[in-house]
Amino acid sequence: MNKALKMPLYSNKGSFSRTFRMGCMSETILYDPQTRCSCTSGEIYGACCGRYLGEFAASGTLNAPTPLALMRSRFTAFALHDAPYLLASWHPHTRPAELTLDETLRWYRLDILGSSGGPFDAAGTVEFAAYYRSVPGTPAKEHVKGTMQEKSRFEKVNGTWYYLDGEVG
């Protein structure tokens, strides 16, 4: 499968996009483990999504125990512009060859509307609403603010959860 996918993301570096390919994942994302997690769970990053993104950065291992934990960690990866984690946590059958992320947007809130699938299941879903807006400094005429609602499907392969696909609402 040789397709590219352009996805919005947050960056405070200005307005530009980058494309990431599987196999070209050397960028390390640094984030203070004592700050609140981007997934808006109320937990600190190091005790929430940081443990999953950190383990992946250190060893290449994906270890989210449920579809909900993987969904939250993927949202945090969007907020932190961690494209390598997003690509790796995407199911191999539906993963794009490239991922181009829009760095003019900031993902700032995640609302979980429902979920199914636990540590002992083979499939699960998470329905969510993710909120985004333009990064500070964006010219007024280019300013955007919105919500993306999706029901995502997840599948466990050899003990590891992967994002399979989603139906955007």
C-alpha positions as CSV (number, residue, x, y, z in Angstrom):
1,M,0.0,0.0,0.0
2,N,1.7,3.2,-1.1
3,K,-0.6,6.0,-0.1
4,A,0.1,9.2,1.8
5,L,-2.2,10.7,4.4
6,K,-2.3,14.3,5.5
7,M,-3.4,14.8,9.1
8,P,-3.6,17.9,11.2
9,L,-1.3,18.3,14.2
10,Y,0.0,20.8,16.7
11,S,3.3,22.6,16.6
12,N,4.6,25.9,18.0
13,K,7.2,26.2,15.2
14,G,5.1,28.0,12.7
15,S,3.1,27.0,9.6
16,F,4.4,24.0,7.7
17,S,3.9,20.3,7.1
18,R,6.1,17.3,7.3
19,T,5.8,13.9,5.8
20,F,6.9,10.7,7.6
21,R,7.3,7.3,6.2
22,M,7.4,4.0,8.0
23,G,10.9,3.0,8.5
24,C,12.1,6.6,8.8
25,M,11.2,7.1,12.5
26,S,14.1,8.7,14.2
27,E,12.5,11.8,15.7
28,T,12.3,11.8,19.5
29,I,9.5,13.8,21.2
30,L,10.5,15.3,24.5
31,Y,7.7,16.4,26.9
32,D,7.7,17.0,30.6
33,P,6.3,13.9,32.4
34,Q,4.9,16.1,35.2
35,T,2.6,18.2,33.1
36,R,-1.1,17.3,32.5
37,C,-1.5,14.8,29.7
38,S,-2.8,16.2,26.4
39,C,-5.5,13.5,26.2
40,T,-7.4,15.5,28.9
41,S,-7.7,12.5,31.2
42,G,-6.7,14.7,34.2
43,E,-3.6,12.5,34.8
44,I,0.0,13.7,34.4
45,Y,1.6,12.8,31.2
46,G,4.2,10.4,32.7
47,A,1.4,8.3,34.4
48,C,-0.9,8.5,31.4
49,C,0.0,8.5,27.7
50,G,3.6,9.3,28.3
51,R,4.3,5.7,29.4
52,Y,3.1,4.4,26.0
53,L,4.8,7.0,23.9
54,G,8.0,6.8,26.0
55,E,8.2,3.0,25.8
56,F,7.8,3.2,22.0
57,A,10.5,5.9,21.7
58,A,12.8,3.8,23.9
59,S,12.3,0.3,22.5
60,G,9.8,0.5,19.6
61,T,7.3,-1.5,21.7
62,L,3.6,-0.6,21.6
63,N,2.0,-1.5,25.0
64,A,-1.4,0.2,25.3
65,P,-3.5,-2.4,27.1
66,T,-6.9,-1.4,25.7
67,P,-8.4,0.4,22.6
68,L,-9.2,3.3,24.9
69,A,-5.6,3.6,26.1
70,L,-4.4,3.4,22.5
71,M,-6.9,6.1,21.4
72,R,-5.8,8.5,24.2
73,S,-2.2,7.9,23.3
74,R,-2.8,8.5,19.6
75,F,-4.5,11.8,20.4
76,T,-1.5,12.8,22.6
77,A,0.8,11.8,19.7
78,F,-1.2,14.2,17.4
79,A,-0.9,16.9,20.0
80,L,2.8,16.4,20.4
81,H,3.4,15.8,16.6
82,D,4.7,12.3,17.2
83,A,4.1,10.9,13.7
84,P,6.4,7.8,14.2
85,Y,4.1,6.7,17.0
86,L,1.0,7.3,15.0
87,L,2.3,5.3,12.1
88,A,3.5,2.4,14.3
89,S,0.2,2.2,16.1
90,W,-1.8,2.0,12.9
91,H,-2.8,-1.5,11.8
92,P,-0.4,-2.8,9.0
93,H,-3.3,-3.5,6.7
94,T,-4.7,0.0,6.7
95,R,-1.5,2.1,7.6
96,P,-0.6,4.7,5.0
97,A,2.9,4.6,3.6
98,E,3.4,8.3,4.5
99,L,1.8,10.6,7.1
100,T,1.9,14.4,6.4
101,L,0.8,16.4,9.5
102,D,-0.6,19.9,9.4
103,E,1.4,21.9,11.9
104,T,-0.8,24.9,11.8
105,L,-3.3,23.3,14.1
106,R,-3.3,22.5,17.8
107,W,-5.2,19.6,19.2
108,Y,-6.4,20.7,22.6
109,R,-9.2,18.5,23.9
110,L,-10.4,14.9,23.7
111,D,-13.9,13.8,24.8
112,I,-14.5,10.1,24.9
113,L,-18.2,9.4,24.0
114,G,-18.0,5.6,24.3
115,S,-15.7,2.6,24.1
116,S,-15.6,-1.2,24.0
117,G,-12.9,-3.8,24.2
118,G,-10.6,-4.6,27.1
119,P,-7.3,-6.2,27.7
120,F,-8.6,-9.7,26.9
121,D,-10.6,-8.8,23.8
122,A,-9.4,-9.1,20.1
123,A,-11.4,-6.0,18.8
124,G,-12.8,-2.8,20.2
125,T,-14.1,0.6,19.3
126,V,-13.7,4.1,20.7
127,E,-16.1,7.0,19.8
128,F,-14.6,10.4,20.5
129,A,-14.7,14.1,19.7
130,A,-11.3,15.8,19.2
131,Y,-11.1,19.6,19.3
132,Y,-8.6,21.7,17.3
133,R,-7.7,25.3,16.6
134,S,-5.1,27.3,14.8
135,V,-1.7,27.8,16.5
136,P,-1.1,31.2,18.1
137,G,0.1,33.7,15.6
138,T,-2.0,32.4,12.7
139,P,-3.3,35.3,10.6
140,A,-7.0,36.0,11.5
141,K,-8.2,35.2,7.9
142,E,-6.6,31.7,8.2
143,H,-7.8,31.0,11.8
144,V,-9.7,27.8,12.1
145,K,-11.4,26.1,15.0
146,G,-13.3,22.8,14.9
147,T,-14.2,19.4,16.2
148,M,-13.7,16.0,14.6
149,Q,-15.9,13.2,15.7
150,E,-15.1,9.6,14.9
151,K,-15.9,6.0,15.8
152,S,-12.6,4.2,15.6
153,R,-12.1,0.5,15.3
154,F,-9.1,-1.3,16.9
155,E,-7.8,-4.8,16.5
156,K,-5.3,-6.8,18.6
157,V,-2.6,-8.6,16.7
158,N,-0.2,-10.9,18.5
159,G,-1.1,-9.2,21.8
160,T,-0.7,-5.6,20.5
161,W,-3.6,-3.2,19.9
162,Y,-3.6,-1.2,16.6
163,Y,-5.9,1.5,15.2
164,L,-7.7,-0.1,12.2
165,D,-9.9,2.6,10.8
166,G,-12.6,5.0,11.7
167,E,-15.9,6.4,10.6
168,V,-15.9,10.2,10.8
169,G,-19.3,11.6,11.9
